[in-house]
Amino acid sequence: MTYQAPVDDIMFALKTAAGLSELIADGTVGVDEDTVRAVVEEAGRFGTDVLDPLNGPGDKAGSHLVDGKVETPAGWKEAYQQFVAGGWGALPCPEEHGGQGLPEMVAMAVCEIWNASNLSFGLCPLLTQGAVDALLAHGSDELKRTYLPKMVSGEWSGTMNLTEPHAGSDLGALRTKAERQPDGTYRITGTKIYITYGDHEMADNIIHLVLARLPDAPAGTRGISLFVVPKYLVNPDGSLGARNDVVCAGLEHKLGIHASPTCVMKYGEQGGAVGYLVGEENRGLNIMFIMMNEARLAVGVQGVAIAERATQRAIAYAKERKQGRSARGRAGDMSPIIEHADVRRNLMTMRAMTQAARAICLVTARELDIAHATSDPAKKAAALARSALLTPVAKAFSTDIGVEVASIGVQIHGGMGFVEETGAAQYYRDARILPIYEGTNGIQAIDLVTRKLPLEGGKVLEAYIGEMQATVEAVRASNRPEFGLMADRLGGAVKALAEASRWLGGALAKNPESALAGAQPYLRLFGLTAGGIYLARGALAAAREDASGAARIALARFFAENLTTAAGGLKDTIVSGADSTLLLEPEALAG
Ligand SMILES: Cc1cc2nc3c(=O)[nH]c(=O)nc-3n(C[C@H](O)[C@H](O)[C@H](O)COP(=O)(O)OP(=O)(O)OC[C@H]3O[C@@H](n4cnc5c(N)ncnc54)[C@H](O)[C@@H]3O)c2cc1C
């Protein structure tokens, strides 16, 4: 079953959740709707024709380290060359560096398509984009001139080197060393693990962004600097020079994303890899956070992507597979399983969760577009604060539902889901990394509660909840019978979110451990409420004008009446469950 990009759904989310039409009208984004649709459709064709056919074979073949070189599966390099030739690497980058200057919203819509058709492939441009963003924001003119054009085009790919064996979530513990050289460069030595696309032969050069510590650096996260370390040094005329002192020492064997090479990288085994400082010494983590925030949103989009792909496959299977007789089936006939109420519930859950997560991600991208475009400092600050609030939700909620939806997809296939033949199992395996990398979802939840809730004394969250409440009122005022209990259920969820937020605000001051214990259920509550609200806004728009209105209203109503109903329980879990979470001391827990 071939992947088909959900162009209508993506356009609908861009318009009704992310407000594309208004941003075009007020000049925030400099494209028109037809162009956006054309880009999404063209990306969809590339995904369907080039990337999707490589996904299953790539999973089976995997990437391998052969004689010190990483070999990606057959067809991978050619597909990457087509990707570069098509100008796909360059979408959101500024035109002065060879990009197309398209909005982040469009870049994220297209990112969904790469990752839905082939998650392992999609990771390579995803990380390159993160590296480009960091250089754009903090690279010197010389670094930008030397590296950006080829990274923007995709001729050179980028990586992100944070993790070390003893430094995962806690980057303050990292030990990779950087030593100043008389010529202004640095010598980098150390080992990084789990480096995605750390080595491969698809691009002519690989530009590693590496976190390392200077000899006189303060301990912890305030002593980390960021360096560009190219695989091949670049001559003054831009041609490739000598091989730098960085090698891939091994590839991880993994549960999923087999085709994406996850590398152990050794720097400086021959005396020190040449590195170039990005920004200021000891400010590396702040810069890396730029890269990580963009990448966190993109990983959220990967969650949407895998959920979309799993849903498409499950629907196709449910239409064909016949078992039992449904309530509407004729005596003696077996019914397609899509007719069984339980399977319909599963499929509705898959579709509704996917569309809710897509909306949250595109809204987060929208705020980045506003921040980028405006010259009004207050508007910029507000957009950045809103995107900061939503980024952990976009990452964690979307990747959690990515795993859940892929799991339901396996279930809909029955035994055929558990065997590898249909591809449903691959999506589930591939999805499982998403809540782990780019900051685990537990860390995202802690970020939401400890850093984002208190933004501007809670005013950023308050304004967001106020807008949610206005949507509830609009749904109620529309008074449409086909909306069912949408207003009541969403109203209940917004109330639960407000109460849980208030409680967490108090707990953070009095008993931070209780607040941390409630962080994950709070992020879920946030995601379910926000997702329900965005679908409701879509339903309101669909009721006004969209030809496919009935289906969109049905999905929004289903979400409100079946999924946001968890909100009250989650609020109780946060407010009155924290104490029992902490009843057993670690020693007793370990038993
Ligand atoms: C396939 C793959 C690709 C990757 N790609 C890259 C890459 O390209 N570049 C890169 O730098 N890294 C990469 N990573 C590393 C990834 O980002 C880390 O695995 C991740 O950040 C978690 O770190 P860890 O594995 O050390 O887990 P740990 O930090 O040991 O965490 C283990 C568990 O403890 C929890 N935990 C840890 N600290 C806390 C805390 N303070 N409070 C509450 N809970 C906590 C975590 O949530 C998690 O559940 C990749 C990993 C994999 C598996």
The ligand as an ORCA input file, in Angstrom:
! r2SCAN-3c Opt
* xyz 0 1
  C      18.590      6.085     17.432
  C      19.135      7.223     18.217
  C      19.544      8.376     17.561
  C      20.090      9.431     18.275
  N      20.596     10.517     17.609
  C      21.346     11.424     18.301
  C      22.088     12.437     17.617
  O      22.045     12.543     16.390
  N      22.863     13.275     18.363
  C      22.953     13.190     19.714
  O      23.673     13.962     20.325
  N      22.251     12.250     20.394
  C      21.455     11.369     19.718
  N      20.770     10.394     20.393
  C      20.826     10.367     21.850
  C      19.509     10.736     22.497
  O      19.246     12.099     22.336
  C      19.596     10.289     23.971
  O      19.500      8.872     23.957
  C      18.511     10.897     24.834
  O      18.721     12.285     24.989
  C      18.445     10.249     26.212
  O      19.701     10.152     26.796
  P      20.158      8.743     27.401
  O      19.975      7.711     26.343
  O      21.502      8.887     27.983
  O      19.119      8.430     28.522
  P      19.220      8.914     30.049
  O      19.532     10.359     30.107
  O      20.090      7.981     30.793
  O      17.712      8.724     30.526
  C      17.177      7.458     30.938
  C      15.781      7.695     31.528
  O      15.872      8.536     32.679
  C      15.053      9.673     32.546
  N      15.748     10.837     33.112
  C      17.033     11.219     32.898
  N      17.289     12.352     33.567
  C      16.168     12.701     34.212
  C      15.797     13.787     35.058
  N      16.633     14.768     35.356
  N      14.537     13.815     35.532
  C      13.647     12.856     35.214
  N      13.942     11.807     34.427
  C      15.176     11.727     33.926
  C      14.838      9.847     31.029
  O      13.629     10.516     30.735
  C      14.842      8.404     30.555
  O      13.551      7.855     30.657
  C      20.175      9.346     19.693
  C      19.723      8.202     20.348
  C      19.236      7.142     19.638
  C      18.829      5.896     20.373
*
